[in-house]
Amino acid sequence: MSNVATLLSRRKVLQVSTETTKGTLKAGTTHVLVYDPVMQPVDDTQTRQPSGKALGNFPSMPGARAGTCNFKAEMRGDGLGGWDTGIEECLQACAFSQSSEILTPVSAVTTMKTITIGLHEDGVYKQLHGCMGNVKFTGEFGKQLFLEFSFSGVWNAPTDAALPTATISTEKPMRLRSVIWTIDGRYMPYISTFSLDMGNSVSPIEDISRSQGILNYIVTGRDPVITLDALAELVAEYDAFGKWLAGTEAALSMVFSSDGIDLLTLAVPKLQHRAPQEGDRDGKLTHEYTAQLNVSDHDTGDDELSLTVSSGSSVSSSPSSTPSVSPSSTPSVSPSVSPSSSPSAS
């Protein structure tokens, strides 16, 4: 018997491709620098235990051929003031639409885009097509800004294939330092963590004419929410409890920078607090803020937030500064903190 090859969990390469026709496989060609990618089938096995003389199983049958793919990616630009192509394609498959370098949410299924995801696992090649999913931006002070993707798609039988040569840019990721940001145009609390969860609900389009039983996936709803762990302050400084009770809406602006020239601007015109909760950060009292992102125009919608990548020159940032930022105009930031350690990338 020949020796069995040992496959290594870090030797993975992930590729994506925006499908020309939704639900039609298009082999991935755009590489994405990712952490901890996992692709696996959804077990929809139809067991058969009919009534009869003997107990036990009859031969089972596979159900709908669905699968999931989860991974993390660093938020990076292309080094030229634009989106990294792989990140951009993944975000559009999370119900975003791109105009120039600005991404905004979409609600019409006709404008949503699906992707095919290919994952090479040290010689084994897995694919999902017709994919859509959810994204959550997460970050901790001084460390990278990550995008946590969770996709659902149509499962394809794995094959054997050699690892491809990955084409990955050398652009550094955005980090949570030197962030220029405000709530309500003036308030800048001291936080250590940040997250923006788009809260997408994903559902399949069932199709009994297909052998897999599924045409593709779509986003059927969203509940975008931002969470912050702010050091507690007096009510006179910022009354989040009062704003929650009054249902007050306020604008939020955040500009993230990388060690290169790219900037990411998050603009939220109408942020509304949910009930603040008490927390503790190494003995320091915190107020855990959870806030929903509201639409501005109920007729047109899709304006809860915008994400803009741009380039700029250096400026300094301090806790007392309160710049005003719009999606099309982003102040520049100078990196001032050395990179911290991070998990291994695939």
Phi and psi restraints in degrees (value plus and minus 20) as a CYANA .aco file:
   2 SER   PHI     -92.9   -52.9
   2 SER   PSI     136.2   176.2
   3 ASN   PHI     -83.8   -43.8
   3 ASN   PSI     121.1   161.1
   4 VAL   PHI    -105.6   -65.6
   4 VAL   PSI     109.3   149.3
   5 ALA   PHI     -87.4   -47.4
   5 ALA   PSI     117.4   157.4
   6 THR   PHI    -116.8   -76.8
   6 THR   PSI      97.9   137.9
   7 LEU   PHI    -110.9   -70.9
   7 LEU   PSI     118.1   158.1
   8 LEU   PHI    -120.4   -80.4
   8 LEU   PSI     118.7   158.7
   9 SER   PHI     -90.8   -50.8
   9 SER   PSI     -43.5    -3.5
  10 ARG   PHI    -105.9   -65.9
  10 ARG   PSI     -36.0     4.0
  11 ARG   PHI    -103.8   -63.8
  11 ARG   PSI      55.3    95.3
  12 LYS   PHI    -151.1  -111.1
  12 LYS   PSI     122.8   162.8
  13 VAL   PHI    -150.5  -110.5
  13 VAL   PSI     107.1   147.1
  14 LEU   PHI    -130.8   -90.8
  14 LEU   PSI     114.9   154.9
  15 GLN   PHI    -149.1  -109.1
  15 GLN   PSI     128.5   168.5
  16 VAL   PHI    -152.7  -112.7
  16 VAL   PSI     138.3   178.3
  17 SER   PHI    -169.1  -129.1
  17 SER   PSI     111.2   151.2
  18 THR   PHI     -93.5   -53.5
  18 THR   PSI     106.5   146.5
  19 GLU   PHI     -95.0   -55.0
  19 GLU   PSI     116.5   156.5
  20 THR   PHI     -87.5   -47.5
  20 THR   PSI     -63.1   -23.1
  21 THR   PHI    -139.3   -99.3
  21 THR   PSI     105.7   145.7
  22 LYS   PHI     -76.7   -36.7
  22 LYS   PSI     111.1   151.1
  23 GLY   PHI      65.5   105.5
  23 GLY   PSI     -17.7    22.3
  24 THR   PHI    -128.2   -88.2
  24 THR   PSI      98.4   138.4
  25 LEU   PHI     -76.0   -36.0
  25 LEU   PSI     113.2   153.2
  26 LYS   PHI    -154.7  -114.7
  26 LYS   PSI      86.8   126.8
  27 ALA   PHI     -71.3   -31.3
  27 ALA   PSI     114.4   154.4
  28 GLY   PHI     -81.8   -41.8
  28 GLY   PSI     117.2   157.2
  29 THR   PHI    -148.1  -108.1
  29 THR   PSI     -37.0     3.0
  30 THR   PHI    -118.6   -78.6
  30 THR   PSI     100.9   140.9
  31 HIS   PHI    -100.7   -60.7
  31 HIS   PSI     123.4   163.4
  32 VAL   PHI    -145.1  -105.1
  32 VAL   PSI     108.9   148.9
  33 LEU   PHI     -97.6   -57.6
  33 LEU   PSI      93.8   133.8
  34 VAL   PHI    -150.5  -110.5
  34 VAL   PSI     143.0   183.0
  35 TYR   PHI    -138.2   -98.2
  35 TYR   PSI     117.0   157.0
  36 ASP   PHI      31.1    71.1
  36 ASP   PSI      30.9    70.9
  37 PRO   PHI     -93.7   -53.7
  37 PRO   PSI     116.2   156.2
  38 VAL   PHI    -156.1  -116.1
  38 VAL   PSI     104.5   144.5
  39 MET   PHI    -143.5  -103.5
  39 MET   PSI     108.1   148.1
  40 GLN   PHI    -173.3  -133.3
  40 GLN   PSI     137.4   177.4
  41 PRO   PHI     -96.5   -56.5
  41 PRO   PSI     134.0   174.0
  42 VAL   PHI    -106.6   -66.6
  42 VAL   PSI     104.9   144.9
  43 ASP   PHI     -99.5   -59.5
  43 ASP   PSI      82.5   122.5
  44 ASP   PHI    -135.4   -95.4
  44 ASP   PSI      14.2    54.2
  45 THR   PHI     -79.9   -39.9
  45 THR   PSI     110.9   150.9
  46 GLN   PHI    -114.2   -74.2
  46 GLN   PSI      80.9   120.9
  47 THR   PHI     -95.6   -55.6
  47 THR   PSI     135.8   175.8
  48 ARG   PHI    -151.4  -111.4
  48 ARG   PSI      90.3   130.3
  49 GLN   PHI    -152.0  -112.0
  49 GLN   PSI      51.2    91.2
  50 PRO   PHI     -92.2   -52.2
  50 PRO   PSI     145.7   185.7
  51 SER   PHI     -88.6   -48.6
  51 SER   PSI     124.5   164.5
  52 GLY   PHI     159.2   199.2
  52 GLY   PSI    -194.6  -154.6
  53 LYS   PHI     -89.3   -49.3
  53 LYS   PSI     -56.6   -16.6
  54 ALA   PHI    -131.0   -91.0
  54 ALA   PSI     124.8   164.8
  55 LEU   PHI    -100.5   -60.5
  55 LEU   PSI     145.6   185.6
  56 GLY   PHI     100.3   140.3
  56 GLY   PSI    -193.5  -153.5
  57 ASN   PHI    -117.9   -77.9
  57 ASN   PSI     123.4   163.4
  58 PHE   PHI    -113.7   -73.7
  58 PHE   PSI     144.1   184.1
  59 PRO   PHI     -74.5   -34.5
  59 PRO   PSI     110.8   150.8
  60 SER   PHI    -104.3   -64.3
  60 SER   PSI     151.4   191.4
  61 MET   PHI    -154.4  -114.4
  61 MET   PSI     124.6   164.6
  62 PRO   PHI     -89.8   -49.8
  62 PRO   PSI     126.1   166.1
  63 GLY   PHI    -112.4   -72.4
  63 GLY   PSI    -164.4  -124.4
  64 ALA   PHI     -82.5   -42.5
  64 ALA   PSI     120.5   160.5
  65 ARG   PHI    -110.9   -70.9
  65 ARG   PSI      63.1   103.1
  66 ALA   PHI    -130.2   -90.2
  66 ALA   PSI     140.2   180.2
  67 GLY   PHI    -172.3  -132.3
  67 GLY   PSI     148.7   188.7
  68 THR   PHI    -150.0  -110.0
  68 THR   PSI     135.1   175.1
  69 CYS   PHI    -161.9  -121.9
  69 CYS   PSI     100.3   140.3
  70 ASN   PHI    -140.7  -100.7
  70 ASN   PSI     119.8   159.8
  71 PHE   PHI    -184.8  -144.8
  71 PHE   PSI     144.5   184.5
  72 LYS   PHI    -132.8   -92.8
  72 LYS   PSI     126.5   166.5
  73 ALA   PHI    -158.0  -118.0
  73 ALA   PSI     125.4   165.4
  74 GLU   PHI     -94.4   -54.4
  74 GLU   PSI     121.5   161.5
  75 MET   PHI     -95.7   -55.7
  75 MET   PSI      91.5   131.5
  76 ARG   PHI    -154.7  -114.7
  76 ARG   PSI     131.2   171.2
  77 GLY   PHI    -114.6   -74.6
  77 GLY   PSI    -188.4  -148.4
  78 ASP   PHI    -117.2   -77.2
  78 ASP   PSI     -15.2    24.8
  79 GLY   PHI      63.2   103.2
  79 GLY   PSI     -20.5    19.5
  80 LEU   PHI    -146.7  -106.7
  80 LEU   PSI      -1.3    38.7
  81 GLY   PHI      62.6   102.6
  81 GLY   PSI       1.8    41.8
  82 GLY   PHI    -152.0  -112.0
  82 GLY   PSI     155.4   195.4
  83 TRP   PHI     -93.3   -53.3
  83 TRP   PSI     123.8   163.8
  84 ASP   PHI     -83.1   -43.1
  84 ASP   PSI     111.6   151.6
  85 THR   PHI     -80.3   -40.3
  85 THR   PSI     -63.6   -23.6
  86 GLY   PHI     -84.9   -44.9
  86 GLY   PSI     -63.4   -23.4
  87 ILE   PHI     -81.9   -41.9
  87 ILE   PSI     -63.4   -23.4
  88 GLU   PHI     -79.8   -39.8
  88 GLU   PSI     -65.3   -25.3
  89 GLU   PHI     -85.3   -45.3
  89 GLU   PSI     -59.1   -19.1
  90 CYS   PHI     -85.5   -45.5
  90 CYS   PSI     -60.9   -20.9
  91 LEU   PHI     -86.7   -46.7
  91 LEU   PSI     -58.2   -18.2
  92 GLN   PHI     -85.6   -45.6
  92 GLN   PSI     -47.3    -7.3
  93 ALA   PHI    -102.1   -62.1
  93 ALA   PSI     -16.6    23.4
  94 CYS   PHI    -129.3   -89.3
  94 CYS   PSI       9.5    49.5
  95 ALA   PHI      47.2    87.2
  95 ALA   PSI      25.1    65.1
  96 PHE   PHI    -133.1   -93.1
  96 PHE   PSI     132.8   172.8
  97 SER   PHI    -140.9  -100.9
  97 SER   PSI     122.6   162.6
  98 GLN   PHI    -128.8   -88.8
  98 GLN   PSI     113.6   153.6
  99 SER   PHI    -152.0  -112.0
  99 SER   PSI      94.6   134.6
 100 SER   PHI      38.5    78.5
 100 SER   PSI    -143.4  -103.4
 101 GLU   PHI    -127.5   -87.5
 101 GLU   PSI       2.0    42.0
 102 ILE   PHI    -129.6   -89.6
 102 ILE   PSI     107.7   147.7
 103 LEU   PHI    -128.2   -88.2
 103 LEU   PSI     112.7   152.7
 104 THR   PHI    -154.9  -114.9
 104 THR   PSI     136.4   176.4
 105 PRO   PHI     -88.0   -48.0
 105 PRO   PSI     137.0   177.0
 106 VAL   PHI    -148.0  -108.0
 106 VAL   PSI     133.1   173.1
 107 SER   PHI    -137.7   -97.7
 107 SER   PSI     -47.5    -7.5
 108 ALA   PHI     -97.1   -57.1
 108 ALA   PSI     107.4   147.4
 109 VAL   PHI     -80.0   -40.0
 109 VAL   PSI     -52.5   -12.5
 110 THR   PHI     -83.5   -43.5
 110 THR   PSI     -45.3    -5.3
 111 THR   PHI    -117.5   -77.5
 111 THR   PSI     -24.7    15.3
 112 MET   PHI     -94.7   -54.7
 112 MET   PSI     131.1   171.1
 113 LYS   PHI    -138.8   -98.8
 113 LYS   PSI     123.1   163.1
 114 THR   PHI    -130.7   -90.7
 114 THR   PSI     136.2   176.2
 115 ILE   PHI    -148.4  -108.4
 115 ILE   PSI     137.4   177.4
 116 THR   PHI    -120.1   -80.1
 116 THR   PSI     112.7   152.7
 117 ILE   PHI    -133.0   -93.0
 117 ILE   PSI     107.4   147.4
 118 GLY   PHI    -135.0   -95.0
 118 GLY   PSI     109.0   149.0
 119 LEU   PHI    -142.5  -102.5
 119 LEU   PSI      94.2   134.2
 120 HIS   PHI    -107.8   -67.8
 120 HIS   PSI     103.3   143.3
 121 GLU   PHI    -137.6   -97.6
 121 GLU   PSI      55.7    95.7
 122 ASP   PHI      31.5    71.5
 122 ASP   PSI      22.8    62.8
 123 GLY   PHI      97.1   137.1
 123 GLY   PSI     -38.6     1.4
 124 VAL   PHI    -124.9   -84.9
 124 VAL   PSI     112.6   152.6
 125 TYR   PHI    -133.8   -93.8
 125 TYR   PSI      99.5   139.5
 126 LYS   PHI    -132.5   -92.5
 126 LYS   PSI     128.6   168.6
 127 GLN   PHI    -160.4  -120.4
 127 GLN   PSI     121.9   161.9
 128 LEU   PHI    -142.3  -102.3
 128 LEU   PSI     120.1   160.1
 129 HIS   PHI    -146.8  -106.8
 129 HIS   PSI     149.0   189.0
 130 GLY   PHI      45.8    85.8
 130 GLY   PSI      13.0    53.0
 131 CYS   PHI    -106.1   -66.1
 131 CYS   PSI     118.5   158.5
 132 MET   PHI    -159.4  -119.4
 132 MET   PSI     142.6   182.6
 133 GLY   PHI    -186.0  -146.0
 133 GLY   PSI    -179.3  -139.3
 134 ASN   PHI    -142.3  -102.3
 134 ASN   PSI     135.7   175.7
 135 VAL   PHI    -152.8  -112.8
 135 VAL   PSI     123.1   163.1
 136 LYS   PHI    -151.6  -111.6
 136 LYS   PSI     100.4   140.4
 137 PHE   PHI    -103.4   -63.4
 137 PHE   PSI     110.8   150.8
 138 THR   PHI    -158.2  -118.2
 138 THR   PSI     127.8   167.8
 139 GLY   PHI    -180.8  -140.8
 139 GLY   PSI     134.0   174.0
 140 GLU   PHI    -148.5  -108.5
 140 GLU   PSI     126.3   166.3
 141 PHE   PHI     -69.1   -29.1
 141 PHE   PSI     109.9   149.9
 142 GLY   PHI      61.2   101.2
 142 GLY   PSI     -32.7     7.3
 143 LYS   PHI    -126.1   -86.1
 143 LYS   PSI     156.5   196.5
 144 GLN   PHI     -83.7   -43.7
 144 GLN   PSI     131.4   171.4
 145 LEU   PHI    -108.4   -68.4
 145 LEU   PSI      97.6   137.6
 146 PHE   PHI    -124.6   -84.6
 146 PHE   PSI     135.7   175.7
 147 LEU   PHI    -136.3   -96.3
 147 LEU   PSI      98.7   138.7
 148 GLU   PHI    -119.0   -79.0
 148 GLU   PSI      91.0   131.0
 149 PHE   PHI    -120.9   -80.9
 149 PHE   PSI     120.7   160.7
 150 SER   PHI    -155.5  -115.5
 150 SER   PSI      92.4   132.4
 151 PHE   PHI    -131.8   -91.8
 151 PHE   PSI     128.9   168.9
 152 SER   PHI    -138.3   -98.3
 152 SER   PSI     123.1   163.1
 153 GLY   PHI    -180.1  -140.1
 153 GLY   PSI    -194.1  -154.1
 154 VAL   PHI    -110.6   -70.6
 154 VAL   PSI     106.5   146.5
 155 TRP   PHI     -98.1   -58.1
 155 TRP   PSI     119.2   159.2
 156 ASN   PHI    -140.2  -100.2
 156 ASN   PSI     125.6   165.6
 157 ALA   PHI     -82.1   -42.1
 157 ALA   PSI     109.8   149.8
 158 PRO   PHI     -84.5   -44.5
 158 PRO   PSI     134.9   174.9
 159 THR   PHI    -153.4  -113.4
 159 THR   PSI     151.9   191.9
 160 ASP   PHI    -113.1   -73.1
 160 ASP   PSI     114.0   154.0
 161 ALA   PHI    -178.9  -138.9
 161 ALA   PSI     121.6   161.6
 162 ALA   PHI     -88.2   -48.2
 162 ALA   PSI     130.5   170.5
 163 LEU   PHI     -80.9   -40.9
 163 LEU   PSI     111.9   151.9
 164 PRO   PHI     -99.4   -59.4
 164 PRO   PSI     145.2   185.2
 165 THR   PHI     -98.4   -58.4
 165 THR   PSI      98.2   138.2
 166 ALA   PHI    -104.7   -64.7
 166 ALA   PSI     115.1   155.1
 167 THR   PHI    -126.7   -86.7
 167 THR   PSI      81.7   121.7
 168 ILE   PHI    -144.0  -104.0
 168 ILE   PSI     114.4   154.4
 169 SER   PHI     -91.3   -51.3
 169 SER   PSI     139.1   179.1
 170 THR   PHI    -116.3   -76.3
 170 THR   PSI     -10.7    29.3
 171 GLU   PHI     -82.5   -42.5
 171 GLU   PSI     116.4   156.4
 172 LYS   PHI     -96.0   -56.0
 172 LYS   PSI     134.2   174.2
 173 PRO   PHI    -100.2   -60.2
 173 PRO   PSI     140.8   180.8
 174 MET   PHI     -88.2   -48.2
 174 MET   PSI     131.7   171.7
 175 ARG   PHI    -158.1  -118.1
 175 ARG   PSI     141.5   181.5
 176 LEU   PHI    -107.6   -67.6
 176 LEU   PSI      55.4    95.4
 177 ARG   PHI    -178.3  -138.3
 177 ARG   PSI     132.5   172.5
 178 SER   PHI      35.0    75.0
 178 SER   PSI      10.1    50.1
 179 VAL   PHI     -97.1   -57.1
 179 VAL   PSI     109.1   149.1
 180 ILE   PHI    -117.2   -77.2
 180 ILE   PSI      95.7   135.7
 181 TRP   PHI    -177.1  -137.1
 181 TRP   PSI     136.1   176.1
 182 THR   PHI    -170.7  -130.7
 182 THR   PSI     134.1   174.1
 183 ILE   PHI    -133.0   -93.0
 183 ILE   PSI     112.5   152.5
 184 ASP   PHI      41.2    81.2
 184 ASP   PSI       8.0    48.0
 185 GLY   PHI      54.4    94.4
 185 GLY   PSI     -22.5    17.5
 186 ARG   PHI    -165.7  -125.7
 186 ARG   PSI     -50.0   -10.0
 187 TYR   PHI    -108.7   -68.7
 187 TYR   PSI     108.9   148.9
 188 MET   PHI    -154.7  -114.7
 188 MET   PSI      64.0   104.0
 189 PRO   PHI     -89.9   -49.9
 189 PRO   PSI     142.1   182.1
 190 TYR   PHI    -107.0   -67.0
 190 TYR   PSI      94.0   134.0
 191 ILE   PHI    -143.3  -103.3
 191 ILE   PSI     137.4   177.4
 192 SER   PHI    -134.7   -94.7
 192 SER   PSI     -40.9    -0.9
 193 THR   PHI    -154.7  -114.7
 193 THR   PSI     134.1   174.1
 194 PHE   PHI    -164.1  -124.1
 194 PHE   PSI     122.0   162.0
 195 SER   PHI    -167.8  -127.8
 195 SER   PSI     126.2   166.2
 196 LEU   PHI    -150.1  -110.1
 196 LEU   PSI      90.8   130.8
 197 ASP   PHI    -128.1   -88.1
 197 ASP   PSI      99.9   139.9
 198 MET   PHI     -90.2   -50.2
 198 MET   PSI     -39.1     0.9
 199 GLY   PHI      39.1    79.1
 199 GLY   PSI      19.9    59.9
 200 ASN   PHI     -92.6   -52.6
 200 ASN   PSI     117.3   157.3
 201 SER   PHI    -117.8   -77.8
 201 SER   PSI     107.1   147.1
 202 VAL   PHI    -136.8   -96.8
 202 VAL   PSI     116.5   156.5
 203 SER   PHI    -161.8  -121.8
 203 SER   PSI     127.3   167.3
 204 PRO   PHI    -101.6   -61.6
 204 PRO   PSI     132.6   172.6
 205 ILE   PHI    -113.7   -73.7
 205 ILE   PSI      87.9   127.9
 206 GLU   PHI     -91.6   -51.6
 206 GLU   PSI     120.8   160.8
 207 ASP   PHI    -167.4  -127.4
 207 ASP   PSI      82.8   122.8
 208 ILE   PHI     -94.3   -54.3
 208 ILE   PSI     -28.3    11.7
 209 SER   PHI    -100.5   -60.5
 209 SER   PSI     -28.9    11.1
 210 ARG   PHI    -123.7   -83.7
 210 ARG   PSI     126.6   166.6
 211 SER   PHI     -85.0   -45.0
 211 SER   PSI     -48.3    -8.3
 212 GLN   PHI    -102.0   -62.0
 212 GLN   PSI     -36.0     4.0
 213 GLY   PHI      61.9   101.9
 213 GLY   PSI     -22.0    18.0
 214 ILE   PHI    -155.3  -115.3
 214 ILE   PSI     115.8   155.8
 215 LEU   PHI    -102.6   -62.6
 215 LEU   PSI     -79.4   -39.4
 216 ASN   PHI    -187.7  -147.7
 216 ASN   PSI     158.4   198.4
 217 TYR   PHI    -125.5   -85.5
 217 TYR   PSI     133.1   173.1
 218 ILE   PHI    -155.9  -115.9
 218 ILE   PSI     140.5   180.5
 219 VAL   PHI    -112.4   -72.4
 219 VAL   PSI     103.4   143.4
 220 THR   PHI    -126.5   -86.5
 220 THR   PSI     -25.9    14.1
 221 GLY   PHI    -194.2  -154.2
 221 GLY   PSI     144.6   184.6
 222 ARG   PHI    -172.2  -132.2
 222 ARG   PSI     132.6   172.6
 223 ASP   PHI    -160.5  -120.5
 223 ASP   PSI      55.7    95.7
 224 PRO   PHI     -87.8   -47.8
 224 PRO   PSI     111.3   151.3
 225 VAL   PHI    -159.6  -119.6
 225 VAL   PSI     118.3   158.3
 226 ILE   PHI    -128.8   -88.8
 226 ILE   PSI     118.0   158.0
 227 THR   PHI    -144.0  -104.0
 227 THR   PSI     119.9   159.9
 228 LEU   PHI    -159.2  -119.2
 228 LEU   PSI     124.8   164.8
 229 ASP   PHI    -128.9   -88.9
 229 ASP   PSI      64.6   104.6
 230 ALA   PHI    -104.6   -64.6
 230 ALA   PSI     119.4   159.4
 231 LEU   PHI     -79.7   -39.7
 231 LEU   PSI     115.6   155.6
 232 ALA   PHI     -83.3   -43.3
 232 ALA   PSI     120.7   160.7
 233 GLU   PHI    -152.5  -112.5
 233 GLU   PSI     147.5   187.5
 234 LEU   PHI     -85.9   -45.9
 234 LEU   PSI     133.5   173.5
 235 VAL   PHI     -77.4   -37.4
 235 VAL   PSI     -54.5   -14.5
 236 ALA   PHI     -83.0   -43.0
 236 ALA   PSI     -47.3    -7.3
 237 GLU   PHI     -98.3   -58.3
 237 GLU   PSI     -70.1   -30.1
 238 TYR   PHI    -177.9  -137.9
 238 TYR   PSI      94.8   134.8
 239 ASP   PHI    -117.9   -77.9
 239 ASP   PSI      57.4    97.4
 240 ALA   PHI     -86.6   -46.6
 240 ALA   PSI     -52.7   -12.7
 241 PHE   PHI     -85.7   -45.7
 241 PHE   PSI     -62.5   -22.5
 242 GLY   PHI     -86.1   -46.1
 242 GLY   PSI     -59.0   -19.0
 243 LYS   PHI     -86.7   -46.7
 243 LYS   PSI     -55.4   -15.4
 244 TRP   PHI     -84.4   -44.4
 244 TRP   PSI     -68.2   -28.2
 245 LEU   PHI     -85.1   -45.1
 245 LEU   PSI     -53.4   -13.4
 246 ALA   PHI    -106.1   -66.1
 246 ALA   PSI     -29.3    10.7
 247 GLY   PHI      47.9    87.9
 247 GLY   PSI       9.9    49.9
 248 THR   PHI     -89.1   -49.1
 248 THR   PSI     118.6   158.6
 249 GLU   PHI    -126.7   -86.7
 249 GLU   PSI     126.3   166.3
 250 ALA   PHI    -168.7  -128.7
 250 ALA   PSI     135.7   175.7
 251 ALA   PHI    -102.8   -62.8
 251 ALA   PSI     126.7   166.7
 252 LEU   PHI    -146.4  -106.4
 252 LEU   PSI     118.8   158.8
 253 SER   PHI    -155.8  -115.8
 253 SER   PSI     113.5   153.5
 254 MET   PHI    -158.3  -118.3
 254 MET   PSI     112.6   152.6
 255 VAL   PHI    -140.8  -100.8
 255 VAL   PSI      94.7   134.7
 256 PHE   PHI    -119.5   -79.5
 256 PHE   PSI     126.9   166.9
 257 SER   PHI    -145.6  -105.6
 257 SER   PSI     141.9   181.9
 258 SER   PHI    -133.7   -93.7
 258 SER   PSI    -197.6  -157.6
 259 ASP   PHI    -102.1   -62.1
 259 ASP   PSI     -19.6    20.4
 260 GLY   PHI    -121.8   -81.8
 260 GLY   PSI    -156.2  -116.2
 261 ILE   PHI    -132.4   -92.4
 261 ILE   PSI     -24.8    15.2
 262 ASP   PHI    -103.4   -63.4
 262 ASP   PSI     123.4   163.4
 263 LEU   PHI    -143.3  -103.3
 263 LEU   PSI     127.2   167.2
 264 LEU   PHI    -138.3   -98.3
 264 LEU   PSI     103.1   143.1
 265 THR   PHI    -129.1   -89.1
 265 THR   PSI     103.0   143.0
 266 LEU   PHI    -122.1   -82.1
 266 LEU   PSI     100.0   140.0
 267 ALA   PHI    -139.3   -99.3
 267 ALA   PSI     102.7   142.7
 268 VAL   PHI    -142.6  -102.6
 268 VAL   PSI      89.2   129.2
 269 PRO   PHI     -92.8   -52.8
 269 PRO   PSI     -51.0   -11.0
 270 LYS   PHI    -158.2  -118.2
 270 LYS   PSI      71.2   111.2
 271 LEU   PHI    -118.7   -78.7
 271 LEU   PSI     115.2   155.2
 272 GLN   PHI    -149.5  -109.5
 272 GLN   PSI     104.0   144.0
 273 HIS   PHI     -86.2   -46.2
 273 HIS   PSI     119.2   159.2
 274 ARG   PHI    -114.9   -74.9
 274 ARG   PSI     158.4   198.4
 275 ALA   PHI     -79.0   -39.0
 275 ALA   PSI      96.6   136.6
 276 PRO   PHI     -84.0   -44.0
 276 PRO   PSI     128.6   168.6
 277 GLN   PHI    -142.6  -102.6
 277 GLN   PSI     130.2   170.2
 278 GLU   PHI    -100.2   -60.2
 278 GLU   PSI     123.3   163.3
 279 GLY   PHI    -162.6  -122.6
 279 GLY   PSI    -200.0  -160.0
 280 ASP   PHI    -159.7  -119.7
 280 ASP   PSI     111.4   151.4
 281 ARG   PHI    -145.4  -105.4
 281 ARG   PSI      74.9   114.9
 282 ASP   PHI      33.3    73.3
 282 ASP   PSI      25.8    65.8
 283 GLY   PHI      67.4   107.4
 283 GLY   PSI     -22.9    17.1
 284 LYS   PHI    -119.5   -79.5
 284 LYS   PSI     108.8   148.8
 285 LEU   PHI     -88.3   -48.3
 285 LEU   PSI     112.9   152.9
 286 THR   PHI    -146.0  -106.0
 286 THR   PSI     137.4   177.4
 287 HIS   PHI    -131.5   -91.5
 287 HIS   PSI      95.4   135.4
 288 GLU   PHI    -105.1   -65.1
 288 GLU   PSI      88.5   128.5
 289 TYR   PHI    -112.9   -72.9
 289 TYR   PSI     108.6   148.6
 290 THR   PHI    -140.9  -100.9
 290 THR   PSI     106.2   146.2
 291 ALA   PHI    -156.1  -116.1
 291 ALA   PSI     115.7   155.7
 292 GLN   PHI    -109.1   -69.1
 292 GLN   PSI     134.3   174.3
 293 LEU   PHI    -123.6   -83.6
 293 LEU   PSI      96.9   136.9
 294 ASN   PHI    -117.3   -77.3
 294 ASN   PSI     133.7   173.7
 295 VAL   PHI     -93.5   -53.5
 295 VAL   PSI     130.8   170.8
 296 SER   PHI    -112.5   -72.5
 296 SER   PSI     -59.1   -19.1
 297 ASP   PHI    -138.3   -98.3
 297 ASP   PSI      93.7   133.7
 298 HIS   PHI     -92.0   -52.0
 298 HIS   PSI     -39.4     0.6
 299 ASP   PHI     -99.8   -59.8
 299 ASP   PSI     -65.8   -25.8
 300 THR   PHI    -115.1   -75.1
 300 THR   PSI     -59.5   -19.5
 301 GLY   PHI      40.6    80.6
 301 GLY   PSI    -179.7  -139.7
 302 ASP   PHI      37.4    77.4
 302 ASP   PSI      11.0    51.0
 303 ASP   PHI    -148.4  -108.4
 303 ASP   PSI       3.3    43.3
 304 GLU   PHI     -83.6   -43.6
 304 GLU   PSI     -50.2   -10.2
 305 LEU   PHI    -180.7  -140.7
 305 LEU   PSI     143.9   183.9
 306 SER   PHI    -158.1  -118.1
 306 SER   PSI     128.2   168.2
 307 LEU   PHI    -142.7  -102.7
 307 LEU   PSI     100.4   140.4
 308 THR   PHI    -146.5  -106.5
 308 THR   PSI     109.0   149.0
 309 VAL   PHI    -122.0   -82.0
 309 VAL   PSI     113.5   153.5
 310 SER   PHI    -169.1  -129.1
 310 SER   PSI     158.5   198.5
 311 SER   PHI    -140.5  -100.5
 311 SER   PSI     139.4   179.4
 312 GLY   PHI    -187.1  -147.1
 312 GLY   PSI     149.9   189.9
 313 SER   PHI    -116.8   -76.8
 313 SER   PSI     159.3   199.3
 314 SER   PHI     -98.8   -58.8
 314 SER   PSI     118.2   158.2
 315 VAL   PHI    -161.2  -121.2
 315 VAL   PSI     140.7   180.7
 316 SER   PHI    -114.0   -74.0
 316 SER   PSI     138.4   178.4
 317 SER   PHI    -149.6  -109.6
 317 SER   PSI     117.3   157.3
 318 SER   PHI    -158.9  -118.9
 318 SER   PSI     138.8   178.8
 319 PRO   PHI     -78.8   -38.8
 319 PRO   PSI     -43.4    -3.4
 320 SER   PHI    -106.5   -66.5
 320 SER   PSI     -32.1     7.9
 321 SER   PHI    -101.6   -61.6
 321 SER   PSI     121.8   161.8
 322 THR   PHI    -156.0  -116.0
 322 THR   PSI      51.9    91.9
 323 PRO   PHI     -91.6   -51.6
 323 PRO   PSI     135.3   175.3
 324 SER   PHI    -121.3   -81.3
 324 SER   PSI     110.6   150.6
 325 VAL   PHI    -146.5  -106.5
 325 VAL   PSI     115.4   155.4
 326 SER   PHI    -136.7   -96.7
 326 SER   PSI     141.5   181.5
 327 PRO   PHI     -77.8   -37.8
 327 PRO   PSI     -50.5   -10.5
 328 SER   PHI    -116.0   -76.0
 328 SER   PSI     -25.7    14.3
 329 SER   PHI    -155.3  -115.3
 329 SER   PSI      90.0   130.0
 330 THR   PHI    -139.7   -99.7
 330 THR   PSI     103.1   143.1
 331 PRO   PHI     -84.9   -44.9
 331 PRO   PSI     135.9   175.9
 332 SER   PHI    -111.2   -71.2
 332 SER   PSI     136.3   176.3
 333 VAL   PHI    -153.0  -113.0
 333 VAL   PSI     119.1   159.1
 334 SER   PHI    -122.4   -82.4
 334 SER   PSI     105.7   145.7
 335 PRO   PHI     -85.0   -45.0
 335 PRO   PSI     118.8   158.8
 336 SER   PHI    -155.8  -115.8
 336 SER   PSI     -18.8    21.2
 337 VAL   PHI    -142.8  -102.8
 337 VAL   PSI     116.7   156.7
 338 SER   PHI     -93.6   -53.6
 338 SER   PSI     131.4   171.4
 339 PRO   PHI     -81.6   -41.6
 339 PRO   PSI     125.7   165.7
 340 SER   PHI    -120.0   -80.0
 340 SER   PSI     148.9   188.9
 341 SER   PHI     -88.8   -48.8
 341 SER   PSI     131.2   171.2
 342 SER   PHI    -163.5  -123.5
 342 SER   PSI     144.2   184.2
 343 PRO   PHI     -88.3   -48.3
 343 PRO   PSI     145.3   185.3
 344 SER   PHI     -92.7   -52.7
 344 SER   PSI     122.5   162.5
 345 ALA   PHI    -121.3   -81.3
 345 ALA   PSI     134.0   174.0
